[in-house]
């Protein structure tokens, strides 16, 4: 998913736990201080990957067990924290955003400025920041 696009949807897969790297990326963004961050952090142990992008990038759809996790009381479809992905030369090659649906984590998206991001970066390759509201 090279661009933020409501039409692009990951293909469904059998639910699986987040990989260590996916979890590390999400934790890096959710470590920021913004409205709803505490509730979203509490969703992580209850989140599974349920879809994968079909373009070759690493974007994944998420599902949170709503019987064991509370929704975040925040509006909007994106969390305020996002990240720029840096290459080995510390040059930006793309970014990471997190989508919500009804207060639950719903998508971890990697977008690129060129070729699709084919592997999640280690958290130290992220420049995490808060978007202005």
C-alpha positions as CSV (number, residue, x, y, z in Angstrom):
1,X,0.0,0.0,0.0
2,X,2.2,2.7,-1.3
3,X,-0.3,5.5,-0.5
4,X,-2.9,6.0,2.1
5,X,-6.0,4.8,0.2
6,X,-9.4,3.8,1.5
7,X,-9.8,1.4,-1.5
8,X,-6.7,-0.6,-0.7
9,X,-7.5,-3.4,1.7
10,X,-5.3,-6.3,2.9
11,X,-6.4,-9.7,1.9
12,X,-7.8,-11.9,4.7
13,X,-5.5,-14.5,6.2
14,X,-5.9,-17.0,9.1
15,X,-5.5,-15.0,12.3
16,X,-2.0,-15.1,13.8
17,X,-0.2,-13.3,16.6
18,X,1.8,-10.1,15.8
19,X,5.4,-10.8,14.9
20,X,8.0,-9.4,17.3
21,X,8.9,-6.7,14.7
22,X,5.2,-5.8,14.1
23,X,4.7,-5.6,17.9
24,X,7.9,-3.5,18.2
25,X,6.7,-1.0,15.6
26,X,3.3,-0.7,17.2
27,X,4.8,-0.3,20.7
28,X,7.0,2.5,19.4
29,X,4.1,4.4,18.1
30,X,1.8,3.7,21.1
31,X,4.6,4.7,23.5
32,X,3.8,8.3,22.6
33,X,1.6,10.4,24.8
34,X,-1.7,11.1,23.0
35,X,-5.4,10.8,23.9
36,X,-6.3,7.1,23.9
37,X,-2.8,5.8,23.9
38,X,-3.2,3.9,27.3
39,X,-6.3,2.1,26.0
40,X,-4.6,1.3,22.7
41,X,-1.6,-0.1,24.6
42,X,-3.9,-2.4,26.6
43,X,-5.3,-3.8,23.3
44,X,-1.9,-5.1,22.1
45,X,-2.0,-8.4,24.0
46,X,-5.5,-9.0,22.4
47,X,-4.6,-8.0,18.8
48,X,-4.0,-10.5,16.0
49,X,-3.1,-10.1,12.4
50,X,-6.0,-11.0,10.2
51,X,-5.0,-9.6,6.8
52,X,-2.0,-8.9,4.7
53,X,-1.5,-6.4,1.9
54,X,-1.6,-7.9,-1.6
55,X,0.8,-5.4,-3.2
56,X,3.9,-6.9,-1.6
57,X,4.3,-4.4,1.3
58,X,4.2,-5.4,4.9
59,X,0.9,-3.6,5.8
60,X,-1.4,-5.8,8.0
61,X,-5.0,-5.7,9.1
62,X,-5.5,-6.2,12.8
63,X,-8.4,-7.5,14.9
64,X,-8.7,-7.0,18.6
65,X,-10.7,-9.3,20.8
66,X,-13.5,-7.0,21.9
67,X,-14.6,-9.3,24.7
68,X,-11.2,-8.8,26.5
69,X,-10.2,-5.3,25.5
70,X,-11.9,-1.9,25.8
71,X,-12.1,0.6,22.9
72,X,-10.1,3.8,23.1
73,X,-12.4,6.8,23.6
74,X,-11.0,8.8,20.7
75,X,-12.5,9.9,17.5
76,X,-11.0,9.6,14.0
77,X,-9.5,6.8,12.0
78,X,-5.8,7.5,12.6
79,X,-3.8,7.6,15.8
80,X,-1.8,10.8,16.3
81,X,1.5,9.0,16.5
82,X,3.2,8.1,13.2
83,X,6.7,7.4,12.0
84,X,9.1,8.0,9.2
85,X,11.0,4.9,8.1
86,X,14.7,5.5,7.7
87,X,17.1,3.5,5.5
88,X,20.7,2.6,6.5
89,X,21.8,6.1,5.5
90,X,19.1,7.7,7.7
91,X,17.2,8.8,4.6
92,X,13.4,8.7,4.7
93,X,12.0,5.9,2.6
94,X,8.4,5.8,3.8
95,X,6.3,5.9,6.9
96,X,4.1,4.0,9.3
97,X,0.5,4.9,10.3
98,X,-2.0,3.1,12.5
99,X,-5.7,3.0,11.7
100,X,-8.5,2.6,14.1
101,X,-12.1,1.3,13.8
102,X,-14.5,2.2,16.5
103,X,-11.7,2.8,19.0
104,X,-9.8,-0.5,18.2
105,X,-6.5,-1.0,16.4
106,X,-7.5,-2.1,12.8
107,X,-4.4,-1.6,10.5
108,X,-0.7,-1.2,10.8
109,X,0.3,0.4,7.5
110,X,3.7,0.9,5.9
111,X,3.8,3.3,3.0
112,X,6.8,4.0,0.8
113,X,8.2,6.8,-1.3
114,X,9.4,4.2,-3.9
115,X,9.3,0.5,-3.9
116,X,7.0,-1.2,-1.4
117,X,8.4,-1.7,2.1
118,X,8.9,-5.5,2.1
119,X,10.0,-6.0,5.7
120,X,9.1,-4.2,8.8
121,X,11.9,-2.0,10.0
122,X,13.4,-2.4,13.5
123,X,12.1,0.2,15.8
124,X,15.5,2.0,15.8
125,X,14.9,2.7,12.1
126,X,11.8,4.8,12.9
127,X,11.5,8.5,13.6
128,X,8.3,8.6,15.6
129,X,6.4,11.8,16.1
130,X,3.0,13.2,16.8
131,X,0.9,14.7,14.1
132,X,-0.7,18.1,14.8
133,X,-4.5,17.8,15.5
